[in-house]
């Protein structure tokens, strides 16, 4: 499972809440509809502790940070990328829930954290959009991997059929979805 620490703040319709305090009956959370290029409110389900871990990754941007398991997927200009596979040149999708605009923010630091004692990590499912927005605006994948294949395939097709623009100027999934660079 793709997991976050209990103090990870999630953007809800009323206020930011730690993931461990979300209420499936009353909270709506923000997500990004990648098909219609919109920041939307949606429901979620299956809030749970998935496991106990002694290793985390902290991904830092100028908009905030996230502490998560190594396999947690974060929406970048390359599609959904695992925390342990991010690079400092990657740009993460940041959703502004007030203006409903998405932009890309650069990864500034990647830290691997070793803990002395195991801590619980949490996951939720977002049935329609399969992602959700943290209080910092960073967009992360939920515990289902439905969109991963699509994102990876779009990126691979782009690289295969547009080699003349491959590399740093390649058309990315984020650009195809109208997300602007900052």
C-alpha positions as a printed NumPy array, in Angstrom:
array([[  0.   ,   0.   ,   0.   ],
       [  0.958,   3.59 ,  -0.626],
       [  1.133,   5.217,   2.784],
       [  1.492,   8.54 ,   4.599],
       [  2.38 ,   9.433,   8.183],
       [ -0.514,  10.151,  10.556],
       [  0.314,  13.872,  10.753],
       [  0.042,  14.387,   6.97 ],
       [ -2.459,  17.211,   6.473],
       [ -5.13 ,  16.603,   3.829],
       [ -7.022,  19.466,   2.169],
       [-10.751,  19.091,   2.939],
       [-13.731,  21.3  ,   2.102],
       [-13.768,  22.741,   5.634],
       [-10.162,  22.77 ,   6.845],
       [ -6.92 ,  20.86 ,   6.618],
       [ -6.986,  17.67 ,   8.7  ],
       [ -4.419,  15.015,   9.585],
       [ -5.069,  11.902,   7.529],
       [ -5.693,   9.902,  10.715],
       [ -8.556,  12.275,  11.677],
       [-10.487,  12.226,   8.387],
       [-14.143,  11.211,   8.655],
       [-15.57 ,   9.323,   5.672],
       [-19.13 ,  10.302,   6.645],
       [-18.617,  14.064,   6.768],
       [-15.368,  15.104,   5.053],
       [-14.939,  15.823,   1.367],
       [-11.362,  16.06 ,   0.1  ],
       [ -9.793,  17.719,  -2.926],
       [ -8.491,  15.744,  -5.887],
       [ -7.358,  16.49 ,  -9.433],
       [ -9.568,  15.272, -12.284],
       [ -6.836,  14.539, -14.845],
       [ -9.333,  13.973, -17.677],
       [-11.168,  17.309, -17.331],
       [ -8.18 ,  19.208, -15.908],
       [-10.026,  20.359, -12.797],
       [ -9.418,  20.545,  -9.071],
       [-12.522,  18.926,  -7.551],
       [-14.113,  17.995,  -4.237],
       [-14.786,  14.296,  -3.812],
       [-15.49 ,  11.61 ,  -1.293],
       [-13.036,   8.97 ,  -0.135],
       [-13.209,   5.616,   1.593],
       [-11.283,   2.968,   3.453],
       [ -9.147,   5.145,   5.743],
       [ -6.86 ,   2.679,   7.46 ],
       [ -3.49 ,   1.938,   9.004],
       [ -1.791,  -0.182,   6.374],
       [  1.39 ,  -1.16 ,   8.159],
       [  4.123,  -0.096,  10.567],
       [  7.416,   1.137,   9.106],
       [ 10.889,   2.163,  10.237],
       [ 11.846,   3.931,   7.003],
       [ 10.253,   6.98 ,   5.361],
       [ 11.027,   9.41 ,   2.591],
       [ 10.585,  13.154,   2.978],
       [ 10.123,  15.044,  -0.268],
       [ 10.585,  18.809,   0.08 ],
       [  9.418,  21.52 ,  -2.352],
       [  9.081,  25.281,  -1.962],
       [  5.351,  24.705,  -1.301],
       [  5.709,  22.095,   1.393],
       [  6.836,  18.575,   2.077],
       [  5.487,  15.06 ,   2.376],
       [  6.619,  12.149,   4.534],
       [  5.642,   8.837,   3.027],
       [  6.654,   5.258,   2.381],
       [  9.177,   4.547,  -0.36 ],
       [  6.501,   3.287,  -2.756],
       [  4.028,   6.158,  -2.334],
       [  3.361,   7.703,  -5.73 ],
       [  3.445,  11.442,  -6.255],
       [  2.041,  13.181,  -9.354],
       [  4.888,  14.757, -11.325],
       [  5.47 ,  16.049, -14.826],
       [  6.585,  12.462, -15.622],
       [  3.357,  10.933, -14.286],
       [  3.009,   9.133, -10.96 ],
       [  6.482,   8.449,  -9.556],
       [  7.386,   6.506,  -6.399],
       [  8.991,   8.593,  -3.641],
       [ 12.165,   6.492,  -3.828],
       [ 12.41 ,   7.089,  -7.591],
       [ 12.127,  10.889,  -7.561],
       [ 15.043,  13.1  ,  -8.618],
       [ 15.885,  16.708,  -7.776],
       [ 15.046,  17.665, -11.362],
       [ 11.481,  16.33 , -11.003],
       [  8.55 ,  18.698, -10.768],
       [  5.537,  17.811,  -8.634],
       [  1.984,  18.855,  -9.458],
       [  0.719,  21.426,  -6.951],
       [ -3.055,  22.12 ,  -6.898],
       [ -4.411,  25.413,  -5.595],
       [ -7.844,  24.577,  -4.197],
       [ -8.927,  28.243,  -4.154],
       [ -8.036,  29.249,  -7.714],
       [ -8.467,  25.643,  -8.981],
       [ -5.201,  25.979, -10.918],
       [ -2.405,  23.417, -11.008],
       [  1.257,  24.243, -11.449],
       [  4.528,  22.373, -11.216],
       [  6.95 ,  22.866,  -8.325],
       [ 10.497,  21.54 ,  -8.291],
       [ 11.687,  18.932,  -5.827],
       [ 14.258,  20.683,  -3.621],
       [ 15.304,  17.884,  -1.326],
       [ 14.797,  14.141,  -0.901],
       [ 15.565,  12.658,   2.504],
       [ 15.544,   9.031,   3.53 ],
       [ 14.577,   8.82 ,   7.21 ],
       [ 15.427,   5.848,   9.421],
       [ 13.306,   5.524,  12.574],
       [ 14.248,   3.735,  15.803],
       [ 10.714,   2.454,  16.372],
       [  8.043,   1.42 ,  13.853],
       [  5.256,   3.957,  13.289],
       [  1.842,   3.458,  11.683],
       [  1.243,   4.749,   8.173],
       [ -2.155,   5.452,   6.65 ],
       [ -3.897,   5.18 ,   3.294],
       [ -7.235,   6.169,   1.777],
       [ -9.003,   5.335,  -1.458],
       [-10.42 ,   7.977,  -3.796],
       [-12.689,   5.939,  -6.083],
       [-13.134,   8.245,  -9.074],
       [ -9.894,  10.247,  -9.287],
       [ -7.348,   8.01 ,  -7.513],
       [ -5.415,  10.986,  -6.126],
       [ -5.838,  13.65 ,  -3.467],
       [ -4.426,  17.03 ,  -2.479],
       [ -2.341,  17.63 ,   0.634],
       [ -2.621,  20.897,   2.592],
       [  0.55 ,  22.055,   0.823],
       [ -1.166,  21.535,  -2.545],
       [  1.003,  18.553,  -3.514],
       [ -0.966,  15.86 ,  -5.349],
       [ -0.427,  12.245,  -4.329],
       [ -1.836,   8.926,  -5.477],
       [ -4.302,   7.009,  -3.354],
       [ -3.92 ,   3.359,  -2.447],
       [ -5.187,   2.068,  -5.811],
       [ -2.855,   1.862,  -8.813],
       [ -5.47 ,   2.306, -11.558],
       [ -4.003,   5.424, -13.169],
       [ -0.357,   4.407, -12.882],
       [ -0.439,   2.315, -16.016],
       [ -2.104,   5.091, -18.014],
       [  0.384,   7.724, -16.845],
       [  3.365,   5.47 , -17.55 ],
       [  2.047,   4.542, -20.995],
       [  1.406,   8.17 , -21.989],
       [  4.964,   9.012, -21.003],
       [  6.427,   6.021, -22.871],
       [  4.378,   6.724, -26.016],
       [  5.504,  10.347, -25.886],
       [  9.14 ,   9.228, -25.729],
       [  8.724,   6.671, -28.554],
       [  6.786,   8.817, -31.028],
       [  8.298,  12.194, -30.305],
       [ 12.041,  11.512, -29.993],
       [ 12.913,  14.911, -31.437],
       [ 11.407,  16.545, -28.365],
       [ 12.441,  13.908, -25.842],
       [ 14.415,  14.798, -22.768],
       [ 14.12 ,  18.11 , -20.988],
       [ 11.737,  19.618, -23.555],
       [  9.51 ,  16.552, -23.974],
       [  5.771,  17.069, -23.838],
       [  4.856,  15.706, -20.437],
       [  1.679,  14.215, -19.022],
       [  1.24 ,  17.362, -16.962],
       [  1.553,  19.612, -20.019],
       [ -0.883,  17.446, -21.955],
       [ -3.291,  17.958, -19.074],
       [ -2.832,  21.739, -19.141],
       [ -0.791,  22.027, -15.95 ],
       [  1.554,  25.012, -16.081],
       [  5.188,  25.204, -15.001],
       [  6.232,  27.623, -12.241]])
